[in-house]
């Protein structure tokens, strides 16, 4: 068996043509989707980067593996404790370890992820590791030559997995100037109007329209595709074009790698997966150019699978998590399911087009805000425990079918649906807590530490920026909600 995984960081599903995007961002990925299975409602359980890949590799929700933040106590996996053997269980029961030690694949990664986040557990199970060495500031040009080199030597061999991690869609939007702008004449998405932008300019919190640089509007001359502030529709176009150019650039390299497989004669014999760690807020909840919430924009990601034994041209509309990939590949490779995995195999969808989705999903974010959300039917119910200085209400409700960009909070109008979402969240928590063996829920550890890593310690200075930009009205409420920031 040969498996190739395109892990394209920060890739929103709805910015791909095969998911309905009107801009031509993804011709090569679209071609793979047309010949395989595309998952319509596929989400990361825990966002953003580090928590998502922790869930992917362990097959566990962040509440159970412990890694939910980008710093502090909850930026590391929870120790296995007294039952830890000579080797930890990732060596044989993590995603890469299962494929190497169980399925017998030669496992290879080309990725800076572990170095970027000091997430050394990510390497567990890889036989070969290539770090391009730029800590997540790579372009595809840093990854593809190494991949082509490896494929030239090994593509025709049996039983390998190659994991390629592209970062071109991640902030700062960094596609080389020589690539140009294929979207210069393409319209912006119709829902983004001057009235919407004007409303968003009154929002507060990091990565809102006036502070794309998190807490201010500074720009970096090295990255001209990314503005520091959205003053008008031209700035908005610049931002969207920058993000979409990153996707198109990564897509071009997907095509280069697929052509290498064709030249080697193994394209149709390779299981090819296209996915991501998380999406990107691009106006949802008033945020831009960041993956900062537990919502549809941040947590919905693509999952496309093409290859031998995979049904062609099928669209799966069930609810799935990224942590479901581990048991799916285990079943595909004839390996047993580990008792501690939270994931559920979606192999029936791949091989027979059978719906095997879940009744609802719980999404979590503890690096920029502390939120948990429930996706059920067409609804997204959101519960905020730390607002990351955005002044979110405790409960929000969105109709994803009619309002996929989350502009109209319907919580007050539908208390019954909020009660249903809250009940599903409580039932999920009740099912999770016994598996913690007395350890605390890491969300509350993050709150006790003073809040999410990207919010902690910034509010006092940010209030000065708010006063300077005509939004002093928010300062007293921020002080009321976050007194520790001023202690």
ABEGO torsion letter per residue (X at the ends): XBBBBBBBBGBBAAABAAAGBABBABAAAAAAAAABBBBABBBBABOBAAAAAAAAAAGBBAAAAGBABABEAAABBBBAEAABBABBAAAAABAAAAAAAAAGBBBBBBBAAAAAAGBAAAABGBABBBBAGAGGABBAAAAAAAAAAAAAAAAABBGBBBBBBBAAABOBBABBAAAEBAAAABBBBAABBAAAAAAAAABBEBGBAABAAGABABBBAABAABBABBABAAAAAAAAAAAAAAAAAAAAAAAAAAAAAAAAGAAAABBBBBBBABBBBBGBGGBBGBBABBBAAAABBBBBBBEBGBBBGBBBABBBBAAAAAAAAAAAAGBBBBAABABBBAAAAAAAGBBABBABBBBBBAAABBBBBBBBEABBBBBBABAGGAGBBABBBBBAAABAAGABBAAAABAAAAAAAAAAAAAAAAAAAAAAGGBBBAAAAAAAAGEBAAABGAAAAAAAAAAAAGAAAAAAAAAAABAAAAX
